[in-house]
Amino acid sequence: MQIVIKRPVTVALLLLVTAAIVAVTIISTGKSYGKVDPVPFEQIRHLAHRLEHRPVSTQIFAAVVMPAVANVLLFVPWGFLMFIALHDVDRPTVQTYVLTILLGFTFTVTVEAFQYFLPSRVADIDDIIWNTSGTIIGAFLGHARLRVRFEFE
């Protein structure tokens, strides 16, 4: 049995995921001590430095690692659906990857720019990196779906 999902459904799901990401961005709150964090991976480097000298609590470790994981996971479905929406037999696969990644990068930069103007949010270069990474993983999964077949007996 093969399930076929039409392109309009894929695009509708993509729009739904996009709206969910925007909603999470707007609804999420936190205490903002600055408006922008321009140094990539500063918190991870700080955590690694602390781990070299002494143990770190699970809470501190989670506070640094979980936002990165969440940012990647937030954009995996977006990259997956965007790749599928753009993929066409007439378009080279490499072009679909490039378009998906560029659109994902543009979307995440737009989200971060928007966060700059929210009083409880911080625009962070790490979020751009992690979100784009999630888009890339999603694109790979979108491409892999063509090659993976499951059969149960």
Order of alpha helices (4+ residues) and beta strands (2+ residues): alpha-beta-alpha-alpha-alpha-beta-alpha
